[in-house]
Amino acid sequence: MTDTGIETATGKSATIQFNGRLCIHARRCVLSQPTVFKANVEGPWIDPDAASAEALMYVALNCPSGAIRVSRHDGGANEISPMVNTILVRENGPLAINAEIVVAGAPIGTRATLCRCGESKNKPYCDSSHIARRVRGHRRADHDRERGARQARRRIVHNPLSQRTARCRRTGRDHFRNRTHGESRREDCTLPLRPFEQQALLRRHTRQSWVRRAVERGLRKKEAFQC
């Protein structure tokens, strides 16, 4: 291991470089090639000869932080710049970038995970400080904000001491009525009816007319029977 924290393991077909300062412990290396990257062992834990150069290159390309870099000795193609630049926002984590990255005027490769919580001690790179500080990502923050807005609306609408809703007999629209003063805000009832409100009003009047005619027929039959 060098002073910069880079471990180098040279094999017959490829050389693996591992930079521990950039690793975010995504565990894609130990899960895809456990015979090459041996977790929880003492001494050397990287064995480049345990897999082919193609398999090692696949692991390197799947490392989001760029902590793993592979140089092939068999004449095969090494890592190239991606055709499309991508930025992935990891939930409750850093920004995973796959592009030709230049930091402070110097190229750093094509893969990196940059801090977005502001707690990293290795800026601009992520050092997993967000885990200890329990930094929550954008999804949870949006959920909390929406929940807070719903609760605020519920407190305003359903507060029994301030106002309650009432329904206009003509339009069927809801309007607020001040319970303490008994005043109603009926300016909405003077607006033109929307199409669906017209249909609902027509159905209600038709139903009332049908009931009224049925009652009238029943009364006429009753009177005829009494006569």
DOLUMDO-471378 format. One record per residue (C-alpha): residue number from 1; residue in three letters; x, y, z. Coordinates in nm, 4 decimals, always signed. Layout:
! DOLUMDO-471378
PT     n   res          X          Y          Z
PT   NUM   Ala          X          Y          Z
...
//
This chain:
! DOLUMDO-471378
PT     n   res          X          Y          Z
PT     1   Met    +0.0000    +0.0000    +0.0000
PT     2   Thr    +0.1293    +0.3462    -0.0958
PT     3   Asp    +0.1042    +0.6669    +0.1009
PT     4   Thr    -0.2050    +0.7624    -0.1013
PT     5   Gly    -0.3920    +0.4544    +0.0244
PT     6   Ile    -0.3782    +0.2648    -0.3073
PT     7   Glu    -0.3265    -0.1117    -0.2954
PT     8   Thr    -0.1851    -0.2811    -0.6059
PT     9   Ala    -0.2184    -0.6494    -0.6874
PT    10   Thr    -0.0474    -0.7741    -1.0042
PT    11   Gly    -0.1552    -1.0950    -1.1739
PT    12   Lys    -0.0785    -1.2790    -1.4959
PT    13   Ser    -0.3562    -1.1248    -1.7026
PT    14   Ala    -0.4303    -0.7971    -1.5212
PT    15   Thr    -0.3314    -0.5585    -1.2437
PT    16   Ile    -0.5854    -0.4364    -0.9905
PT    17   Gln    -0.5555    -0.1061    -0.8090
PT    18   Phe    -0.7752    -0.0383    -0.5076
PT    19   Asn    -0.8080    +0.3090    -0.3543
PT    20   Gly    -0.9572    +0.2775    -0.0078
PT    21   Arg    -1.0126    +0.6546    +0.0245
PT    22   Leu    -1.2644    +0.6460    -0.2610
PT    23   Cys    -1.4510    +0.3283    -0.1652
PT    24   Ile    -1.8121    +0.3728    -0.0478
PT    25   His    -1.8548    +0.0009    +0.0345
PT    26   Ala    -2.1153    -0.0757    -0.2292
PT    27   Arg    -1.9892    -0.4402    -0.2061
PT    28   Arg    -2.0310    -0.5070    -0.5764
PT    29   Cys    -1.6770    -0.6431    -0.5941
PT    30   Val    -1.7037    -0.8980    -0.3118
PT    31   Leu    -2.0504    -1.0089    -0.4235
PT    32   Ser    -1.9679    -1.0559    -0.7923
PT    33   Gln    -1.6155    -1.2002    -0.7500
PT    34   Pro    -1.5716    -1.3276    -0.3933
PT    35   Thr    -1.2697    -1.5390    -0.4922
PT    36   Val    -1.0848    -1.2289    -0.6173
PT    37   Phe    -1.1906    -0.9831    -0.3461
PT    38   Lys    -1.1822    -1.1750    -0.0189
PT    39   Ala    -1.3610    -0.9946    +0.2605
PT    40   Asn    -1.2719    -1.0305    +0.6305
PT    41   Val    -0.9318    -1.1934    +0.5811
PT    42   Glu    -0.5920    -1.1072    +0.7206
PT    43   Gly    -0.3117    -1.0168    +0.4828
PT    44   Pro    -0.3489    -0.9895    +0.1038
PT    45   Trp    -0.7155    -0.9949    +0.0105
PT    46   Ile    -0.7019    -0.9302    -0.3668
PT    47   Asp    -0.6155    -1.2207    -0.6008
PT    48   Pro    -0.6174    -1.1126    -0.9690
PT    49   Asp    -0.5443    -1.4667    -1.0916
PT    50   Ala    -0.8705    -1.6043    -0.9497
PT    51   Ala    -1.0710    -1.4702    -1.2459
PT    52   Ser    -1.0244    -1.3798    -1.6096
PT    53   Ala    -0.9333    -1.0338    -1.7295
PT    54   Glu    -1.2835    -0.9888    -1.8714
PT    55   Ala    -1.4403    -1.0675    -1.5339
PT    56   Leu    -1.2046    -0.8275    -1.3579
PT    57   Met    -1.2879    -0.5515    -1.6051
PT    58   Tyr    -1.6585    -0.6141    -1.5473
PT    59   Val    -1.6096    -0.5662    -1.1724
PT    60   Ala    -1.4140    -0.2448    -1.2276
PT    61   Leu    -1.6817    -0.0969    -1.4540
PT    62   Asn    -1.9498    -0.1765    -1.1951
PT    63   Cys    -1.7609    -0.0035    -0.9133
PT    64   Pro    -1.9509    +0.3273    -0.8744
PT    65   Ser    -1.6776    +0.5085    -0.6815
PT    66   Gly    -1.3856    +0.4301    -0.9110
PT    67   Ala    -1.1957    +0.2756    -0.6211
PT    68   Ile    -1.1180    -0.0310    -0.8351
PT    69   Arg    -0.9181    +0.0096    -1.1566
PT    70   Val    -0.7982    -0.2718    -1.3770
PT    71   Ser    -0.5125    -0.2682    -1.6300
PT    72   Arg    -0.5094    -0.5649    -1.8670
PT    73   His    -0.1939    -0.7495    -1.9775
PT    74   Asp    -0.3505    -0.9729    -2.2412
PT    75   Gly    -0.3869    -0.7031    -2.5042
PT    76   Gly    -0.7580    -0.6509    -2.4389
PT    77   Ala    -0.9286    -0.3139    -2.4247
PT    78   Asn    -0.8983    -0.1194    -2.1029
PT    79   Glu    -1.1641    +0.1098    -1.9628
PT    80   Ile    -1.2815    +0.3760    -2.2070
PT    81   Ser    -1.4939    +0.6866    -2.1658
PT    82   Pro    -1.8695    +0.6210    -2.1644
PT    83   Met    -2.0729    +0.7149    -2.4696
PT    84   Val    -2.3364    +0.8815    -2.2492
PT    85   Asn    -2.2586    +1.0789    -1.9332
PT    86   Thr    -2.4783    +0.9780    -1.6405
PT    87   Ile    -2.5322    +1.1037    -1.2854
PT    88   Leu    -2.7109    +0.8695    -1.0432
PT    89   Val    -2.8515    +1.0058    -0.7172
PT    90   Arg    -2.8065    +0.7240    -0.4685
PT    91   Glu    -3.0813    +0.7165    -0.2068
PT    92   Asn    -2.9518    +0.8642    +0.1189
PT    93   Gly    -2.6066    +0.8691    -0.0414
PT    94   Pro    -2.3717    +1.0470    -0.2818
PT    95   Leu    -2.3853    +1.1340    -0.6512
PT    96   Ala    -2.2515    +0.8488    -0.8658
PT    97   Ile    -2.1015    +0.9980    -1.1826
PT    98   Asn    -1.9958    +0.8062    -1.4940
PT    99   Ala    -1.8254    +1.0429    -1.7354
PT   100   Glu    -1.4902    +1.2021    -1.8105
PT   101   Ile    -1.4484    +1.3766    -1.4754
PT   102   Val    -1.2161    +1.6713    -1.4183
PT   103   Val    -1.1687    +1.8045    -1.0647
PT   104   Ala    -0.9629    +2.1213    -1.0012
PT   105   Gly    -0.8329    +2.1082    -1.3577
PT   106   Ala    -0.7043    +1.7500    -1.3330
PT   107   Pro    -0.8746    +1.4402    -1.4815
PT   108   Ile    -0.9621    +1.1791    -1.2198
PT   109   Gly    -1.1104    +0.9052    -1.4394
PT   110   Thr    -1.4570    +0.8105    -1.5523
PT   111   Arg    -1.6173    +0.6946    -1.2257
PT   112   Ala    -1.6587    +0.8780    -0.8959
PT   113   Thr    -1.9027    +0.9232    -0.6090
PT   114   Leu    -1.9187    +1.2850    -0.4971
PT   115   Cys    -2.0495    +1.4064    -0.1619
PT   116   Arg    -2.3897    +1.5766    -0.1589
PT   117   Cys    -2.4518    +1.5950    +0.2174
PT   118   Gly    -2.1588    +1.8232    +0.3013
PT   119   Glu    -2.0307    +1.5985    +0.5829
PT   120   Ser    -1.7439    +1.4276    +0.3987
PT   121   Lys    -1.3910    +1.4797    +0.5255
PT   122   Asn    -1.2514    +1.3824    +0.1852
PT   123   Lys    -1.4316    +1.6367    -0.0323
PT   124   Pro    -1.5328    +1.6318    -0.3084
PT   125   Tyr    -1.5482    +1.2544    -0.2681
PT   126   Cys    -1.7887    +1.0665    -0.0441
PT   127   Asp    -1.6412    +0.8945    +0.2611
PT   128   Ser    -1.9688    +0.7479    +0.3966
PT   129   Ser    -2.0015    +1.0171    +0.6624
PT   130   His    -2.3724    +1.0413    +0.5749
PT   131   Ile    -2.4279    +0.7006    +0.7365
PT   132   Ala    -2.3006    +0.8094    +1.0780
PT   133   Arg    -2.4837    +1.1435    +1.0579
PT   134   Arg    -2.8055    +0.9698    +0.9432
PT   135   Val    -2.8466    +1.2045    +0.6501
PT   136   Arg    -3.1761    +1.1399    +0.4720
PT   137   Gly    -3.2075    +1.1614    +0.0968
PT   138   His    -3.4434    +1.3534    -0.1292
PT   139   Arg    -3.7184    +1.0892    -0.1346
PT   140   Arg    -3.7685    +1.0922    +0.2411
PT   141   Ala    -3.7465    +1.4718    +0.2514
PT   142   Asp    -4.0135    +1.5073    -0.0168
PT   143   His    -4.2332    +1.2585    +0.1691
PT   144   Asp    -4.1976    +1.4514    +0.4958
PT   145   Arg    -4.2724    +1.7805    +0.3217
PT   146   Glu    -4.5874    +1.6431    +0.1582
PT   147   Arg    -4.7022    +1.4894    +0.4856
PT   148   Gly    -4.6506    +1.8189    +0.6658
PT   149   Ala    -4.8524    +2.0032    +0.4013
PT   150   Arg    -5.1377    +1.7536    +0.4324
PT   151   Gln    -5.1430    +1.7891    +0.8096
PT   152   Ala    -5.1472    +2.1693    +0.7805
PT   153   Arg    -5.4441    +2.1562    +0.5429
PT   154   Arg    -5.6234    +1.9151    +0.7750
PT   155   Arg    -5.5759    +2.1486    +1.0709
PT   156   Ile    -5.7154    +2.4429    +0.8745
PT   157   Val    -6.0182    +2.2700    +0.7253
PT   158   His    -6.1208    +2.0541    +1.0201
PT   159   Asn    -6.0578    +2.2951    +1.3047
PT   160   Pro    -6.3966    +2.2970    +1.4875
PT   161   Leu    -6.3341    +2.6390    +1.6408
PT   162   Ser    -6.2730    +2.8271    +1.3178
PT   163   Gln    -6.4905    +2.7113    +1.0319
PT   164   Arg    -6.6813    +2.4235    +0.8828
PT   165   Thr    -6.8076    +2.3353    +0.5368
PT   166   Ala    -7.1659    +2.3712    +0.4125
PT   167   Arg    -7.3262    +2.2802    +0.0809
PT   168   Cys    -7.5160    +2.5255    -0.1351
PT   169   Arg    -7.8690    +2.4067    -0.2155
PT   170   Arg    -7.8653    +2.5507    -0.5671
PT   171   Thr    -7.5229    +2.4513    -0.7002
PT   172   Gly    -7.4182    +2.1746    -0.4624
PT   173   Arg    -7.0827    +2.3450    -0.4045
PT   174   Asp    -6.9075    +2.3388    -0.0700
PT   175   His    -6.8397    +2.6710    +0.0945
PT   176   Phe    -6.6979    +2.7676    +0.4328
PT   177   Arg    -6.9152    +2.8957    +0.7122
PT   178   Asn    -6.7737    +3.0766    +1.0099
PT   179   Arg    -6.9110    +2.8972    +1.3137
PT   180   Thr    -6.8504    +3.1800    +1.5581
PT   181   His    -7.0275    +3.4521    +1.3568
PT   182   Gly    -7.2666    +3.2412    +1.1499
PT   183   Glu    -7.1553    +3.4082    +0.8257
PT   184   Ser    -7.1254    +3.2191    +0.4977
PT   185   Arg    -6.8981    +3.2846    +0.2051
PT   186   Arg    -7.1360    +3.2376    -0.0856
PT   187   Glu    -6.9569    +3.4310    -0.3565
PT   188   Asp    -6.8588    +3.0996    -0.5191
PT   189   Cys    -7.2268    +3.0157    -0.5682
PT   190   Thr    -7.2728    +3.3085    -0.8075
PT   191   Leu    -7.0164    +3.1738    -1.0568
PT   192   Pro    -7.1363    +2.9878    -1.3701
PT   193   Leu    -7.1888    +2.6184    -1.3209
PT   194   Arg    -6.9323    +2.3830    -1.4670
PT   195   Pro    -7.0547    +2.1046    -1.7008
PT   196   Phe    -7.0355    +1.8284    -1.4450
PT   197   Glu    -7.2158    +2.0511    -1.1929
PT   198   Gln    -7.4918    +2.1144    -1.4463
PT   199   Gln    -7.5352    +1.7407    -1.4985
PT   200   Ala    -7.5453    +1.6742    -1.1241
PT   201   Leu    -7.8004    +1.9529    -1.0745
PT   202   Leu    -8.0174    +1.8176    -1.3584
PT   203   Arg    -8.0088    +1.4673    -1.2117
PT   204   Arg    -8.1010    +1.5979    -0.8684
PT   205   His    -8.3941    +1.8013    -1.0017
PT   206   Thr    -8.5112    +1.5092    -1.2151
PT   207   Arg    -8.5035    +1.2785    -0.9148
PT   208   Gln    -8.6933    +1.5296    -0.7029
PT   209   Ser    -8.9536    +1.5769    -0.9766
PT   210   Trp    -9.0023    +1.2013    -1.0069
PT   211   Val    -9.0535    +1.1683    -0.6314
PT   212   Arg    -9.2943    +1.4614    -0.6271
PT   213   Arg    -9.5027    +1.3142    -0.9115
PT   214   Ala    -9.5088    +0.9746    -0.7409
PT   215   Val    -9.6327    +1.1336    -0.4198
PT   216   Glu    -9.8989    +1.3273    -0.6086
PT   217   Arg   -10.0218    +1.0119    -0.7811
PT   218   Gly   -10.0401    +0.8363    -0.4469
PT   219   Leu   -10.2423    +1.1192    -0.2958
PT   220   Arg   -10.4860    +1.1210    -0.5908
PT   221   Lys   -10.5370    +0.7461    -0.5600
PT   222   Lys   -10.5982    +0.7837    -0.1868
PT   223   Glu   -10.8557    +1.0586    -0.2428
PT   224   Ala   -11.0334    +0.8544    -0.5133
PT   225   Phe   -11.0438    +0.5541    -0.2837
PT   226   Gln   -11.1919    +0.7612    +0.0010
PT   227   Cys   -11.4630    +0.8971    -0.2248
//
